[in-house]
Amino acid sequence: MPDLSDDELLAELGVEVEQQKARTYTPREERIIAGFEDIVRFYEEHGRAPQHGEDRDIFERLYAVRLDRLHSLEDCRDLLTGMDKHGLLAGTQGDDAVAADEIDDDSLLAELGIQPAGGDDIRVLRHVPTADERRAAEEIANREKCEDFAKFKPLFEQVQQELETGARETRPFELKAEIRPGAFFIVGGQTAFVAEMDEIFTNDQGRSDARLRVVFDNATQSTMLMRSLQRALNKDDAGRRITESEAGPLFSGQAEEGDEASGIIYVLRSKSDHPVVAEHRELVHKIGVTNMKVEKRIAGAHLQPTFLMANVEIVAQYQLFNINRTKLEKLIHRVFGAAQLDLEISDRFGTLIKPREWFLVPLNAIDEAVERIRDGSITSYRYDPSQARIVLQ
């Protein structure tokens, strides 16, 4: 007997199969379904229902309001029951009665205080400030009287005097790391001083931030987030950072007329067969400062305990101008102090020597340290071996 399909078997039994007609939806129902499908996609991408809150993405907030509306309308729940595979509409119903014709994107955006760009695509928005941008603007604008301004006033006067004498300079703001306690900036036409910084934390977006106390030269203050000050400086075309007063001759990284090269930071790698050096050869570096050619400085390295009684190779050289070499070398050793190698080497006469200029650090960390020497910010940094990078103190 030939195989029969289900329909043919039913026909043999005299059973009529009623063809199910495809359901048609009204334009309003199609809009409701399409809007709910956006919410389902959000849930499947993020593993949770959309939530309210100014720190949320505008579309998540839109979906959250839309879900509340759908949740409160019985006819919408009935329409979407078969599609609600994640139970997004389950639970206690809302108390507010909402008219059915109010479920449209324009009204939801209006409820959020947002105006669409025009047309039907709500994903194209213009002039919509993010929650972070609004918060930054509010924190800059909303200041209070600084009750203890008397202790800060001399600092502002000193900074102004040092700017006039050239002991300090204003430079473009570039990095969030430049925002630290004791730093001065020009933002909104006023001088700002970072008086205090709380512990650094990770915000909801996974970015580092910290609460600051910022005092302004007009005797006001603001307790703003570090990222708020960063955004304000980036947005302000005239926003500047003010260099440290000690960032004068020591940290001058570019030659000017009449200057003479007076120092080279050099980085060496040892060819020693010492077990520690051999195991970490790519990370063990000698960092020093000299006023002579580095090739001349390392001549006869295999006879000197400071070079681990072995030949060395030059990894990097950085030329600086008008520096105090002794002070700079001490500063470099302080920055990398936590990574200083504890080695003992016998000299030619058998005397044990402890070289002090060898560090277990990657070359990129040394590069960053030199850049911070040149821009004058190095005094606020140190090397963290656990992170293998330069960090704020």
Secondary structure as GFF3:
##gff-version 3
##sequence-region A 1 393
A	DSSP	alpha_helix	6	12	.	.	.	ID=ss1
A	DSSP	alpha_helix	27	46	.	.	.	ID=ss2
A	DSSP	alpha_helix	58	72	.	.	.	ID=ss3
A	DSSP	alpha_helix	74	80	.	.	.	ID=ss4
A	DSSP	three_ten_helix	81	83	.	.	.	ID=ss5
A	DSSP	three_ten_helix	100	102	.	.	.	ID=ss6
A	DSSP	alpha_helix	105	111	.	.	.	ID=ss7
A	DSSP	alpha_helix	131	141	.	.	.	ID=ss8
A	DSSP	beta_strand	144	145	.	.	.	ID=ss9
A	DSSP	three_ten_helix	149	151	.	.	.	ID=ss10
A	DSSP	alpha_helix	153	165	.	.	.	ID=ss11
A	DSSP	beta_strand	170	172	.	.	.	ID=ss12
A	DSSP	three_ten_helix	176	178	.	.	.	ID=ss13
A	DSSP	beta_strand	184	187	.	.	.	ID=ss14
A	DSSP	beta_strand	190	197	.	.	.	ID=ss15
A	DSSP	beta_strand	201	202	.	.	.	ID=ss16
A	DSSP	beta_strand	208	209	.	.	.	ID=ss17
A	DSSP	beta_strand	212	216	.	.	.	ID=ss18
A	DSSP	beta_strand	220	222	.	.	.	ID=ss19
A	DSSP	alpha_helix	226	235	.	.	.	ID=ss20
A	DSSP	beta_strand	240	242	.	.	.	ID=ss21
A	DSSP	three_ten_helix	249	251	.	.	.	ID=ss22
A	DSSP	beta_strand	261	270	.	.	.	ID=ss23
A	DSSP	alpha_helix	275	279	.	.	.	ID=ss24
A	DSSP	beta_strand	284	290	.	.	.	ID=ss25
A	DSSP	alpha_helix	294	297	.	.	.	ID=ss26
A	DSSP	three_ten_helix	301	303	.	.	.	ID=ss27
A	DSSP	three_ten_helix	305	307	.	.	.	ID=ss28
A	DSSP	beta_strand	312	321	.	.	.	ID=ss29
A	DSSP	alpha_helix	325	335	.	.	.	ID=ss30
A	DSSP	three_ten_helix	337	339	.	.	.	ID=ss31
A	DSSP	beta_strand	345	346	.	.	.	ID=ss32
A	DSSP	beta_strand	352	353	.	.	.	ID=ss33
A	DSSP	beta_strand	358	360	.	.	.	ID=ss34
A	DSSP	alpha_helix	363	375	.	.	.	ID=ss35
A	DSSP	three_ten_helix	378	380	.	.	.	ID=ss36
A	DSSP	beta_strand	381	384	.	.	.	ID=ss37
A	DSSP	beta_strand	389	392	.	.	.	ID=ss38
###
